Amino acid sequence: IAVIAGKFCCFGAFDAVVVGKNERRRKGGGIIMTTKRNECVMTRNYKNFYRLLKILSDTCGISGEDLKNDLISSVTLNRTTHLGAMDDMEYSLMIGAMEAEIKDGKNKTGDLWRKRVMGSIGGWIRIANVEVEGNEAVFIKKLACRAAGDGIKDFNKIPVNKLRAIYYEFLNKQKIAKNVSKIN
């Protein structure tokens, strides 16, 4: 928070600050702030929001529009789902939370689900006595990519929601394989 021309202003997501005749630019996205006759006038730049939204939607595997509505409604306490209806503090908090999620949560949940998928497929391979040629980890990753569908070739690019589905599917396959082996 800073004081400009006697007004308190938050710099969380500002692009530029104009004080009198001197202009100072800041990199980042969010709000462009100027002063006119001792008052703060703020206009928003949504470029950074949509950049962060794209990163988060790719990571979570949720459509951008659904994620946008969820983010805005959670920050505004279900008051609105429109960016333009948010006040400046809510917008700054949302941008900060999105940046923190990307920085701190860099695939922590994705890594957790990838490990679970590797374990569930590996358990199914052992229970069902599937023969694996070569490295078992490589075979498991290829199998997970095929199970994910959509032409995914890289195990690390599988969205979290698909990783969950694959994990539970292979747990079910393990249960079925155990039950079949009890019959024999």
C-alpha positions in Angstrom: 0.0 0.0 0.0 1.3 3.4 -0.9 0.2 7.0 -0.4 -0.2 9.0 -3.7 -1.5 12.5 -3.5 -2.9 11.9 -0.1 -4.8 8.7 -1.2 -4.1 5.1 -0.1 -3.6 2.8 -3.1 -2.7 -0.9 -3.4 0.1 -1.9 -5.8 -0.6 -5.6 -6.0 -1.4 -5.8 -9.7 -0.5 -2.4 -11.2 1.1 -1.8 -14.5 2.0 1.9 -14.2 1.9 4.6 -11.6 1.7 8.2 -12.7 2.5 10.8 -10.1 2.1 14.4 -11.3 4.2 14.8 -14.3 6.5 11.9 -13.6 5.6 8.5 -14.9 6.9 5.3 -13.5 6.3 1.9 -15.2 6.1 -1.4 -13.5 6.1 -4.8 -15.2 3.3 -7.1 -14.4 -0.4 -7.0 -15.1 -3.5 -5.8 -13.6 -4.4 -2.2 -13.0 -3.0 0.9 -14.6 -3.1 3.7 -12.1 -3.0 7.5 -12.6 -3.6 10.5 -10.4 -5.8 13.4 -11.4 -6.2 16.3 -9.1 -5.3 14.4 -5.9 -7.4 11.3 -6.7 -6.5 7.8 -7.8 -8.1 6.7 -11.1 -7.6 3.0 -11.9 -8.2 1.2 -15.1 -7.6 -2.6 -15.5 -5.5 -4.4 -17.9 -6.8 -8.0 -18.2 -3.9 -9.4 -20.2 -2.1 -10.8 -17.1 -5.4 -12.3 -15.8 -6.0 -14.3 -19.0 -2.3 -15.4 -19.1 -2.5 -16.7 -15.6 -5.9 -18.3 -16.3 -4.5 -20.2 -19.3 -1.6 -21.6 -17.2 -4.0 -22.6 -14.4 -6.6 -24.2 -16.8 -3.9 -26.2 -18.5 -2.5 -27.4 -15.2 -5.9 -28.3 -13.7 -7.5 -29.7 -16.8 -10.5 -27.4 -16.3 -12.0 -25.3 -19.1 -10.9 -21.6 -18.9 -14.5 -20.3 -18.7 -15.4 -22.6 -15.8 -12.2 -21.8 -13.9 -12.7 -18.0 -14.5 -16.2 -18.2 -13.1 -15.1 -20.2 -10.1 -12.2 -17.9 -9.3 -14.2 -14.7 -9.6 -17.2 -16.1 -7.6 -14.9 -17.4 -4.8 -13.0 -14.1 -4.5 -16.2 -12.0 -4.5 -18.0 -14.4 -2.2 -20.5 -15.4 -5.0 -21.5 -11.8 -5.6 -20.5 -11.9 -9.3 -18.8 -14.0 -12.0 -17.8 -10.9 -14.1 -14.4 -9.4 -14.0 -15.7 -5.9 -14.5 -18.0 -6.1 -11.5 -15.1 -6.8 -9.1 -13.6 -4.0 -7.1 -9.9 -3.2 -7.3 -8.9 -4.9 -4.0 -10.7 -8.1 -5.0 -9.0 -8.1 -8.4 -5.6 -7.5 -6.8 -6.2 -10.4 -4.4 -7.3 -12.7 -7.2 -4.2 -11.9 -9.3 -1.9 -12.5 -6.3 -3.6 -15.8 -5.4 -3.3 -17.0 -9.0 0.4 -16.1 -9.2 1.0 -17.8 -5.8 -0.9 -20.9 -7.0 1.3 -21.1 -10.1 4.5 -20.5 -8.1 3.8 -22.6 -5.1 1.7 -25.3 -6.6 3.9 -26.1 -9.6 2.4 -29.5 -10.2 2.5 -30.6 -6.5 -1.0 -32.1 -6.9 0.0 -33.3 -10.4 3.1 -35.0 -9.1 1.1 -36.7 -6.3 -1.5 -38.1 -8.8 1.3 -39.2 -11.2 2.9 -41.2 -8.4 -0.5 -42.7 -7.5 -1.1 -43.6 -11.2 2.4 -45.2 -11.4 1.6 -47.3 -8.3 -1.9 -48.4 -9.4 -0.7 -49.4 -12.8 2.3 -51.2 -11.4 0.1 -53.0 -8.9 -2.2 -54.1 -11.7 0.7 -55.3 -13.8 2.0 -57.5 -10.9 -1.5 -58.9 -9.9 -2.5 -59.6 -13.5 0.9 -61.0 -14.4 1.3 -58.8 -17.4 4.6 -59.3 -19.2 6.6 -56.1 -19.6 9.5 -55.8 -22.1 12.2 -53.4 -21.1 11.9 -50.8 -18.3 8.7 -51.1 -16.3 8.4 -47.4 -15.5 8.5 -46.5 -19.3 5.9 -49.1 -20.0 3.6 -47.7 -17.2 4.0 -44.2 -18.5 3.1 -45.3 -22.1 0.1 -47.2 -20.8 -1.1 -44.2 -18.8 -0.8 -42.0 -21.9 -2.8 -44.4 -23.9 -5.4 -44.5 -21.1 -5.6 -40.7 -21.0 -6.5 -40.6 -24.7 -6.6 -37.3 -26.6 -3.3 -38.2 -28.3 -1.3 -37.4 -25.2 2.3 -38.6 -25.7 4.0 -37.1 -22.6 3.1 -38.6 -19.2 3.8 -35.2 -17.5 1.2 -33.5 -19.7 -1.7 -35.6 -18.5 -4.2 -33.3 -16.7 -4.9 -34.0 -13.0 -8.6 -34.9 -13.7 -7.5 -37.6 -16.1 -4.8 -38.8 -13.7 -7.5 -39.3 -11.1 -9.7 -41.3 -13.5 -6.8 -43.5 -14.6 -5.8 -44.1 -10.9 -9.3 -45.3 -9.9 -9.7 -47.3 -13.1 -6.5 -49.3 -12.4 -7.5 -49.7 -8.7 -10.7 -51.3 -10.0 -8.7 -53.5 -12.4 -6.6 -54.7 -9.4 -9.7 -55.6 -7.5 -11.1 -57.5 -10.5 -7.8 -59.3 -11.0 -7.7 -60.3 -7.3 -11.2 -61.6 -7.5 -10.5 -63.6 -10.7 -7.4 -65.2 -9.1 -9.5 -66.3 -6.1 -11.8 -68.2 -8.4 -9.0 -70.1 -10.1 
